[in-house]
């Protein structure tokens, strides 16, 4: 058994209605309580890389988004519904039947494990998912609009806003050999000053930091100092991530605490070109 329900696989859902998403999540919860391979829906703004994709075959925009994300053997895709055109991805028909859905996911996970074993044996490095928002619709959008939105990441350092230096010291150790600077601040004033004094590519804000309004700090950084800097919230179970407010402030997404080392490195690679 690859993983138990204690360590479920992350599934990125694409193109489902809220009602159908709730049904799929309920199916995941039932499986997780029974044991075996576990699954959970990766929230839209969560920057963790998914283990696999689940897409609505009845939504053309979902299929377009899936094609841009580039599923592979190590990050496979499953369709729900019968696609109108030939597709390289397996599918389960509608209406969704929990055994069919979970059995199909289990099969993909087994194949994924074989692919990962081959990659590890050959020392091949996989490429992390980089896109967190859907591309503009390919039929109705001007390409110049997308090009204006697509900007290369800054070649700067990392700023961690936290109550103490434990996490920043850890990240500094991970990045020391790559010559990426890691700075620390425990309040909004010092964080803003650090962004003004030096080139910062990534700001990671622990939302549990005392007397720090994560949304306000993010908005200040994005609108007044470094628009192109990436701002990531580090959230615990007690923090309720307000997607609308976060996006309004310019937040690029969040990661759940405690952080898995592999997930952390994978996310940093997305925004720090010197790590690739």
N, C-alpha and C positions, 0 to 999 in steps of 0.2 A: 504494500500500500504506500503510495507516494506521500499523501498528506492525510491527516485526520481532520475531523470537523473543527479541531482546535486551531488549525492553520488553513483556513479556506482559501480557495483560488479566487482572484479578483476578476470579475467579468464586467466588461464595458458594454452597456446596452446602447443601441443606436436605433433611433426612429420609432420607439414605442410610445404609446399613449400612457398617461399617468395610471389609468385603470389597468392596462396590461402589465405595466411595470410592477404594480402592486401584486398582481397574480404571480408573476415570475419570482418576486422577492419572497412571497409566501411559500412557493415551492422550494426555494433555496433554504428557507428556515426549517421546513419540515425535514429536508434531507440532513441538514446540519445537526438536528436533534437526534437523528437516528444513527449517525456515524457514517463512516466511509468518506469518500471525497466530498469536501465541503465547498460551497460557493457563496459569494456575496456580491451584490451589485456595487460597482465602484461609482460613487457620486460624481456628477459631471465635472465639478471643479477640483476633484481630488487629483493631484499630480502623480500619484503612484502609477507605474506602468501596469496595464492589465495583463493577466495571464492569457486571456482569450476574449474574443468579441462575440456578441450576440446581436444580430441585426434583423430588423423587420423587412422581410423580402417584399412586402406589399407597398413599401415606401421607396420611390425611386431616389429621393434625396438621401435616404439611409444607405442605399447601395453605392451611391456616388461617394459619400463620406467614407464608407468602408474601403472602397478601392484606393482612396488617397492615403488611408492609414496603413495600407500594405500588410495584410495578414500574411503569416508565414507558418512554417511547421512549428516554430517555437512560440508563436503567438497566433494560434489558429482562429478561424471564424466559423460560426454556425448561423444559418439563416432560419428564421421562423416564418413559415408560409412557403408556398411554391413560387419560385421566381418565374417571371414571364419570359425571360431570356436565359440562354445557357449560362451557367455560373460554375466557377471552379470550387465553390464552397458547398459542403453538405447542408442538408436542410431537414427540418421536421415540419410536417404539414399542420395546418390549422384545422380545428381549434386545438389550442395547446393542451397536450396531455402530459402530465407531470412525469410519468415513467419514461415516455419517449424523449422528452427534453433532457432529463437528467442522464439517461443512458447515452444519448448522443454526446453530451458534454463529457461524460466519463471516457468515452472512446477517444475523443480529441485529446484529453489530458494524457491518456496512455501513449498516444502517438507523439505528443509533445515531449514526454519524458524520453522517448527513444531518440528524438531529434536533438534534445539537449545533451544526451549522452554522447552522441556522435560529435557534436560541436566541442564538447569538453575534451574529447579524445584528440581532436584535431587542432585545439587551441584557437578556434575561431571565436571572435567576439561578436555578440549580437548587438544590433543597433536599437537604442531605446525609442519608444514612441515619442515624437516631438510635437505633434499637433494636439492641442487641447480644445480647439474650437473648430466647428465645421468650416470648410472652405465656402466661399461665396458660391451660390448656385451657378453651375457652369453654363446654363442656357440663358440666364437673364442678367448676368453681372458683367460689367466691363472689366477686362483683365487689369487695366491700370488701377482700378480700385483695390484689387487684391495685392498688386505690387506695392502700393503705398502702405498697405497694412503689414507686409512682410518685411521686417527689418532684421538685420543680423544682430546677434547678441553682443553686448558690450564686452570688451576685453578688460575687465576690472576684477576687483576682489569681492569678498563676501562680508557682509555685516550681519551679526546676530544680536538681536535684541532679546535679552533674557535677564532673569533676576540674579544670576551668577554666571561664572565663566566656565562651568563644567562642560556644557555642550560646545561652546565656542572653542575651548581647548581641544576637545575631541576632534572637531572638524578641522582645526588647524593642523593637527597631527596627520589626518588623512590627506590633506592637500599640501603638506610641506614640500614633498618632492616635486610637485608641479609648479612651485613658485607662485602659488595663489595666496594672497594676503587674506587673513581672517581677522576681523575686528569685532569688538564687543561693546555694547552699550546697555545700560540698565534703565534708561529713561528716554523720553521722547526728545528732549533737548539735545542730549549727547548723540542720539541717533541722527538727528537732522544735521548737527554740526559735522558728524563723520561723513555724511553724504555730500556735504558742501566742500569739505576739505580734500577729499580724495575720490578717485574713480571707483564706484561701487557697481558691480554687475547684479548681485543678488542680495536682497535683504530678507532675512528670515526672522519673523516676529513670533515669539512665543506669546500666545494670547493670554497666558496666565501671569505675565509679568505685571507686578503691582504698579498701579497708577499709570499704566500705558493703555491708551485707547487705540487698539490695533487699526481700526478703520480710519480714525483721524490721522494717525501717523502715516499710514499708507497713502492717503489722499494728499497729504502735505508733500511727501517725497515725490509722488507722481506728477503733481501739478505745479510744484514750485522749484523742484531741485533736479530730479533725474527721471524724466518721463520714460526713458527706455530701460530703466532698471527693472529687474524682476522682483516683485514682492510676494513672498510666500508666507502664509499663516501656518504656524505649528499649533495644532489644536488638540485638546484633551477631551475626554468624554463629557465633561461638564460644560464645555463651550458649544454654544449653538451657532453654527456657521450660517450667517444670513447671506445667501447667494446674491440677492439683488443689491444689498448694501455693499458687499465686498466688491462686486463688479463696478458699482458706481464709484467706489473709492480707487479703482484701478488695480485691485488685487488680482494676481495671476493664478491663484489657486491655493490649495492647502494640502497639508500632510498630517496624518494622524500620529499622535504620540502614543506609545513610544515608537521611535523610528527604527525600521529595519535598515541595517547598514547597506545592503544592496539597493534598497529603494532610494536611500539618501544619495548614494553615488550616482545612480541612474538619473535622478532628477537634476543633480548639479551638472551633469554632463550636457543636459539639454540647454543650459543657460551659460555655461562657461566654456567657450570655444577652446581654451588652452588645455582642457582635460581630454579632448578628443584627438 
